């Protein structure tokens, strides 16, 4: 059993830390705002008073924060991981960030005497709660194999996809596919409603054919009920589509549908929907067609 520091107990980090504690590891959590420790403490973990304290005794340091600058801060700040972790500790970054940032942070971790892998996840809040995440892992083979039992505690499909940063490249592709899929399910729903079709029945039959997908399965309820509690926030998906469009541009790869859906995600955010689940792309489709009640939430 390992001593694990877990930094970032948000929608994803909290249930993941709970699974590690339930599996018998000593989990020391650190969260910027102090109201997030309840589930971890109930599972036998404990709260640290600072980031430096959380990582000081850890064999493994898990990070699950929103964006590239956040991971940079957690690692490189004065009270951060690189300054306070034990030599040889293994950093597992579960956050979804830019592949180039993941590569350069892994180099800096190595220079500081640590090891680091990128292990972004897919499967949403439900996947985290059920411990069935898909985890795309970049890093040195030996480090990935050492991390594998922990990764398999929070996930079901764990695949080593290449050297440092590769996990983030695969995650960017994942976010491209998911965004496009949500947008098309939303367009199909508004189209079906315009014809007065029984949409729940339509979703049942669509789900059984080639149009079926995890997105349709997991997001149809949100869309049919117009209930957009996150989940995965539009703000975060906007961040991910920024990552994939700029990485594609750097590689000289053209992703026309990706570019359109990135703009639609940006529009949803600009319309005040950034805090809603990404299934709220539906609201943008409704706005374009002059349908539904798409006034800002709370109005
Ligand atoms: P979240 O609920 O917003 O949680 C983020 C956590 O990071 C919070 O605990 C927050 O602390 C902390 N944090 C934010 N900025 C920080 C900083 N600069 N330094 C230290 N801690 C900081 O986000 P989430 O949905 O769990 O997402 C986390 C990551 O997982 C993101 O990269 C996201 O893209 C990825 N992801 C999310 C999902 C999903 O369905 N939600 C699915 C797959 C991947 P406070 O409590 O103080 O704000």
Boltz pocket constraint, residues with backbone or C-beta under 6 A from the ligand:
constraints:
  - pocket:
      binder: B
      contacts: [[A, 7], [A, 8], [A, 9], [A, 10], [A, 11], [A, 12], [A, 13], [A, 31], [A, 32], [A, 33], [A, 36], [A, 64], [A, 65], [A, 66], [A, 67], [A, 69], [A, 70], [A, 71], [A, 73], [A, 74], [A, 94], [A, 95], [A, 96], [A, 97], [A, 121], [A, 122], [A, 123], [A, 124], [A, 125], [A, 231], [A, 232], [A, 233], [A, 236]]
      max_distance: 6.0
